[in-house]
Amino acid sequence: MMVDAKQMRCGGCGADGFKLFTADREARIAAECQGCKSISYIEPAPAKLRIEWDDDAQGCITIF
């Protein structure tokens, strides 16, 4: 569990469940709300995103 981090929710319906997709291979992640199905895009700046494992993680987010 993450300590001192605020949980994110959908700004439309308030749901806290999301599915993550690659919007394009290197720049953006699409987060689809599982409540109202609205999509938010996460785009880091500079446009390079690296996913790492947490020290206690059993797995890492990956592309299927």
Biotite code that builds the C-alpha atoms (Angstrom):
import biotite.structure as struc

atoms = struc.array([
    struc.Atom([0.000, 0.000, 0.000], chain_id="A", res_id=1, res_name="MET", atom_name="CA", element="C"),
    struc.Atom([1.251, 3.463, -0.820], chain_id="A", res_id=2, res_name="MET", atom_name="CA", element="C"),
    struc.Atom([1.762, 5.760, 2.144], chain_id="A", res_id=3, res_name="VAL", atom_name="CA", element="C"),
    struc.Atom([1.209, 9.545, 1.921], chain_id="A", res_id=4, res_name="ASP", atom_name="CA", element="C"),
    struc.Atom([-0.295, 9.303, -1.587], chain_id="A", res_id=5, res_name="ALA", atom_name="CA", element="C"),
    struc.Atom([-3.760, 10.532, -2.528], chain_id="A", res_id=6, res_name="LYS", atom_name="CA", element="C"),
    struc.Atom([-6.025, 8.162, -4.414], chain_id="A", res_id=7, res_name="GLN", atom_name="CA", element="C"),
    struc.Atom([-7.263, 9.387, -7.785], chain_id="A", res_id=8, res_name="MET", atom_name="CA", element="C"),
    struc.Atom([-10.901, 9.179, -8.886], chain_id="A", res_id=9, res_name="ARG", atom_name="CA", element="C"),
    struc.Atom([-12.878, 10.069, -11.982], chain_id="A", res_id=10, res_name="CYS", atom_name="CA", element="C"),
    struc.Atom([-13.751, 13.763, -12.072], chain_id="A", res_id=11, res_name="GLY", atom_name="CA", element="C"),
    struc.Atom([-17.066, 12.924, -13.754], chain_id="A", res_id=12, res_name="GLY", atom_name="CA", element="C"),
    struc.Atom([-18.673, 10.071, -11.820], chain_id="A", res_id=13, res_name="CYS", atom_name="CA", element="C"),
    struc.Atom([-16.276, 9.680, -8.854], chain_id="A", res_id=14, res_name="GLY", atom_name="CA", element="C"),
    struc.Atom([-15.414, 6.036, -9.576], chain_id="A", res_id=15, res_name="ALA", atom_name="CA", element="C"),
    struc.Atom([-11.960, 4.843, -8.529], chain_id="A", res_id=16, res_name="ASP", atom_name="CA", element="C"),
    struc.Atom([-11.490, 1.978, -11.015], chain_id="A", res_id=17, res_name="GLY", atom_name="CA", element="C"),
    struc.Atom([-9.555, 2.527, -14.249], chain_id="A", res_id=18, res_name="PHE", atom_name="CA", element="C"),
    struc.Atom([-8.204, 0.394, -17.092], chain_id="A", res_id=19, res_name="LYS", atom_name="CA", element="C"),
    struc.Atom([-4.920, 1.604, -18.579], chain_id="A", res_id=20, res_name="LEU", atom_name="CA", element="C"),
    struc.Atom([-4.064, 1.475, -22.285], chain_id="A", res_id=21, res_name="PHE", atom_name="CA", element="C"),
    struc.Atom([-1.201, 2.668, -24.447], chain_id="A", res_id=22, res_name="THR", atom_name="CA", element="C"),
    struc.Atom([-2.545, 5.632, -26.415], chain_id="A", res_id=23, res_name="ALA", atom_name="CA", element="C"),
    struc.Atom([0.643, 5.644, -28.438], chain_id="A", res_id=24, res_name="ASP", atom_name="CA", element="C"),
    struc.Atom([3.807, 3.641, -27.859], chain_id="A", res_id=25, res_name="ARG", atom_name="CA", element="C"),
    struc.Atom([6.032, 6.177, -26.139], chain_id="A", res_id=26, res_name="GLU", atom_name="CA", element="C"),
    struc.Atom([4.217, 9.299, -25.111], chain_id="A", res_id=27, res_name="ALA", atom_name="CA", element="C"),
    struc.Atom([0.731, 8.796, -23.611], chain_id="A", res_id=28, res_name="ARG", atom_name="CA", element="C"),
    struc.Atom([-1.265, 6.437, -21.431], chain_id="A", res_id=29, res_name="ILE", atom_name="CA", element="C"),
    struc.Atom([-5.065, 6.368, -21.707], chain_id="A", res_id=30, res_name="ALA", atom_name="CA", element="C"),
    struc.Atom([-6.958, 5.728, -18.453], chain_id="A", res_id=31, res_name="ALA", atom_name="CA", element="C"),
    struc.Atom([-10.560, 4.581, -19.021], chain_id="A", res_id=32, res_name="GLU", atom_name="CA", element="C"),
    struc.Atom([-12.959, 5.075, -16.086], chain_id="A", res_id=33, res_name="CYS", atom_name="CA", element="C"),
    struc.Atom([-14.774, 1.834, -15.310], chain_id="A", res_id=34, res_name="GLN", atom_name="CA", element="C"),
    struc.Atom([-17.807, 3.795, -14.128], chain_id="A", res_id=35, res_name="GLY", atom_name="CA", element="C"),
    struc.Atom([-18.707, 6.252, -16.892], chain_id="A", res_id=36, res_name="CYS", atom_name="CA", element="C"),
    struc.Atom([-16.141, 5.027, -19.502], chain_id="A", res_id=37, res_name="LYS", atom_name="CA", element="C"),
    struc.Atom([-14.641, 8.509, -19.947], chain_id="A", res_id=38, res_name="SER", atom_name="CA", element="C"),
    struc.Atom([-10.979, 8.559, -20.958], chain_id="A", res_id=39, res_name="ILE", atom_name="CA", element="C"),
    struc.Atom([-8.175, 10.641, -19.472], chain_id="A", res_id=40, res_name="SER", atom_name="CA", element="C"),
    struc.Atom([-4.711, 10.848, -21.011], chain_id="A", res_id=41, res_name="TYR", atom_name="CA", element="C"),
    struc.Atom([-1.512, 10.805, -18.981], chain_id="A", res_id=42, res_name="ILE", atom_name="CA", element="C"),
    struc.Atom([1.388, 12.408, -20.809], chain_id="A", res_id=43, res_name="GLU", atom_name="CA", element="C"),
    struc.Atom([4.706, 12.909, -19.063], chain_id="A", res_id=44, res_name="PRO", atom_name="CA", element="C"),
    struc.Atom([6.977, 15.827, -19.872], chain_id="A", res_id=45, res_name="ALA", atom_name="CA", element="C"),
    struc.Atom([9.559, 15.312, -21.257], chain_id="A", res_id=46, res_name="PRO", atom_name="CA", element="C"),
    struc.Atom([7.808, 12.622, -23.298], chain_id="A", res_id=47, res_name="ALA", atom_name="CA", element="C"),
    struc.Atom([9.694, 9.659, -21.900], chain_id="A", res_id=48, res_name="LYS", atom_name="CA", element="C"),
    struc.Atom([7.938, 7.332, -19.465], chain_id="A", res_id=49, res_name="LEU", atom_name="CA", element="C"),
    struc.Atom([9.662, 4.573, -17.530], chain_id="A", res_id=50, res_name="ARG", atom_name="CA", element="C"),
    struc.Atom([7.808, 1.969, -15.463], chain_id="A", res_id=51, res_name="ILE", atom_name="CA", element="C"),
    struc.Atom([9.727, 0.449, -12.571], chain_id="A", res_id=52, res_name="GLU", atom_name="CA", element="C"),
    struc.Atom([8.959, -2.138, -9.923], chain_id="A", res_id=53, res_name="TRP", atom_name="CA", element="C"),
    struc.Atom([8.365, -1.085, -6.336], chain_id="A", res_id=54, res_name="ASP", atom_name="CA", element="C"),
    struc.Atom([10.680, -2.822, -3.845], chain_id="A", res_id=55, res_name="ASP", atom_name="CA", element="C"),
    struc.Atom([7.808, -4.966, -2.488], chain_id="A", res_id=56, res_name="ASP", atom_name="CA", element="C"),
    struc.Atom([6.003, -5.461, -5.831], chain_id="A", res_id=57, res_name="ALA", atom_name="CA", element="C"),
    struc.Atom([4.946, -8.892, -7.041], chain_id="A", res_id=58, res_name="GLN", atom_name="CA", element="C"),
    struc.Atom([4.565, -7.627, -10.607], chain_id="A", res_id=59, res_name="GLY", atom_name="CA", element="C"),
    struc.Atom([4.737, -4.602, -12.850], chain_id="A", res_id=60, res_name="CYS", atom_name="CA", element="C"),
    struc.Atom([2.261, -2.987, -15.254], chain_id="A", res_id=61, res_name="ILE", atom_name="CA", element="C"),
    struc.Atom([2.902, -4.405, -18.708], chain_id="A", res_id=62, res_name="THR", atom_name="CA", element="C"),
    struc.Atom([1.519, -4.380, -22.247], chain_id="A", res_id=63, res_name="ILE", atom_name="CA", element="C"),
    struc.Atom([-0.360, -7.512, -23.382], chain_id="A", res_id=64, res_name="PHE", atom_name="CA", element="C"),
])
